[in-house]
Amino acid sequence: MVEPIRRSTREEREEWIKYANYNLFNLHSNQVFIDLLTDSGTGAMSDKQWSEMMIGDESYAGSSSYYKLKHAIKDITGFDYFLPTHQGRAAENVLFSTLVKEGDIVPGNSHFDTTKAHIEFRKAHALDCTIDEAFDTTLDHPFKGNINLDKLEKVLIDNPKEKIPLIIVTVTCNSSGGQPVSMKNMREVSELAKKHDIPVYYDSARFAENAYFIKIREKGYSDINIRDIVKEMFSYADGMTMSSKKDAIVNMGGFIGLRHKDIFDRASVYNILFEGFITYGGMSGRDMNALAQGLYDGTEFDYLETRIDQVAFLGQLLKEAGIPVQYPFGGHAIFVDAKRFLPNIPKEEYIAQTLAVELYLEGGVRGVEIGSIMADRDPETGLNRYPDLELMRLAIPRRTYTNDHMKYIAASLINVYERRSKITKGLRIVKEAPILRHFTVELERV
Ligand SMILES: Cc1ncc(COP(=O)(O)O)c(C=O)c1O
């Protein structure tokens, strides 16, 4: 299927972004020429997925679509139990309602914003045990998504076991730049967790891209096929949350995969409460069918190679122009190091957001801030948090744009880079929500 996209003038974009309060989430999609806001739910479904949509079973309970999805999840991930949810954060809501309570500590490699928010909403602490190499965007490290095992072990030793309900490994790690976790690291995290008797869950939105990087970069995996790598990855976990809108290439959907029946039974109560009966959980039968097929589409080597090469194609064009980007390139997006791109903007004026606004004005390209606005305020002190990395993410939808679009995006960002010394003022917040503020924040120019 083909969708038209619309060009606009700089004058129009000046007016639209002002009206949107300098928040790119507030733009209408027809005010955007190339939309890199997210790779979530924005991919194009395949012919097989569309044909599956036609034969969805919409029975309230026990539909054949549910069983088709259950079979696909078992086949791809190895998990015996699963609960459907309408998207990834809903899976987090159900799982954390089951496992996390006030005062708990949840360590991980680097929690995604909705994961962190769901933990902090329960007055628990989300603790990042990121490897130091991930903070240096120039450093060539094959697995910047890895957990620092020393940091993790310290958390496990310093706190009572009852306070750590789970460890979360995000594959690939969105917050540190779509960076993969190695199989070795997953194995070691599992061993450490077993030693301390703490369960491990994967935030699995981009598990297939992670498997691709293992195949390409990790010793001993080049001859193993993607589906076997995926199986081994999940063999080190007790369960998973999934936003199916990424690597399962559907427009909406999610699920929880579980190894243990007792957790499944407890989580089922919250699934019924928040999502729907356990055999549909917020999804229609046709959506479950498309998702079941998408799990197979998304774990094809040829598809993954084409996708990740396209992301790298954009990354290479930017890198060759001298633009500071997280390196090696991530799986789903190119992350521009905004602090190095715009050194004249103080951190209090939201550097990555300023860069995203400039890119939109330049070429109608919509990226997203992964920086201090997204980091929210510290729930205890109420002060702004300034993460080490202040990034603008250019997320590439799956099976949607061509490499000519990549060239246009690169040209637009290069134009901004050439006039970067003239960009000296950023933005200030005029209105914000207490949690996940980046979605609705209102800003003005300083
Ligand atoms: C790593 C990760 N976890 C969880 C989520 C939340 O998923 P959803 O947007 O489907 O609620 C996302 C979404 O971008 C994500 O990237």
PDBQT file of the ligand as one rigid body, heavy atoms in Angstrom, charges set to zero:
ROOT
HETATM    1  C1  LIG A 501      11.819  -0.465  24.659  1.00  0.00    +0.000 C 
HETATM    2  C2  LIG A 501      10.375  -0.099  24.723  1.00  0.00    +0.000 A 
HETATM    3  N1  LIG A 501       9.607  -0.602  25.701  1.00  0.00    +0.000 NA
HETATM    4  C3  LIG A 501       8.299  -0.320  25.807  1.00  0.00    +0.000 A 
HETATM    5  C4  LIG A 501       7.676   0.516  24.918  1.00  0.00    +0.000 A 
HETATM    6  C5  LIG A 501       6.218   0.845  25.083  1.00  0.00    +0.000 C 
HETATM    7  O1  LIG A 501       5.463   0.279  24.079  1.00  0.00    +0.000 OA
HETATM    8  P1  LIG A 501       4.091   0.912  23.554  1.00  0.00    +0.000 P 
HETATM    9  O2  LIG A 501       4.415   2.200  22.890  1.00  0.00    +0.000 OA
HETATM   10  O3  LIG A 501       3.542  -0.130  22.638  1.00  0.00    +0.000 OA
HETATM   11  O4  LIG A 501       3.216   1.124  24.745  1.00  0.00    +0.000 OA
HETATM   12  C6  LIG A 501       8.431   1.072  23.878  1.00  0.00    +0.000 A 
HETATM   13  C7  LIG A 501       7.794   1.994  22.927  1.00  0.00    +0.000 C 
HETATM   14  O5  LIG A 501       8.396   2.735  22.206  1.00  0.00    +0.000 OA
HETATM   15  C8  LIG A 501       9.816   0.750  23.784  1.00  0.00    +0.000 A 
HETATM   16  O6  LIG A 501      10.596   1.270  22.818  1.00  0.00    +0.000 OA
ENDROOT
TORSDOF 0
